[in-house]
Amino acid sequence: RAGQRISNEIQRQIFQAMRWLEKQNGRMFGDTDDPLLVSVRSGARVSMPGMMDTIL
């Protein structure tokens, strides 16, 4: 159902950005010894209550 899943295109963009972050920082997301830590925040111009809960 639409709105229940992140689209394949958005998933692709997220994974591409994560690879870039890993390369820039020399760390890997999920690494047990020296993990890349990532914080996510909303950057919407207009408040959309509940939107971050939907994605996270």
Secondary structure as the mmCIF struct_conf table of DSSP 4:
data_model
#
loop_
_struct_conf.conf_type_id
_struct_conf.id
_struct_conf.beg_label_comp_id
_struct_conf.beg_label_asym_id
_struct_conf.beg_label_seq_id
_struct_conf.end_label_comp_id
_struct_conf.end_label_asym_id
_struct_conf.end_label_seq_id
TURN_TY1_P TURN_TY1_P1 ALA A 2 GLY A 3
BEND BEND1 GLN A 4 ARG A 5
HELX_RH_AL_P HELX_RH_AL_P1 ASN A 8 ASN A 25
TURN_TY1_P TURN_TY1_P2 GLY A 26 GLY A 26
STRN STRN1 MET A 28 MET A 28
TURN_TY1_P TURN_TY1_P3 PHE A 29 GLY A 30
BEND BEND2 THR A 32 ASP A 34
STRN STRN2 PRO A 35 PRO A 35
HELX_LH_PP_P HELX_LH_PP_P1 LEU A 36 LEU A 37
BEND BEND3 ARG A 45 VAL A 46
TURN_TY1_P TURN_TY1_P4 PRO A 49 GLY A 50
HELX_RH_AL_P HELX_RH_AL_P2 MET A 51 ILE A 55
#
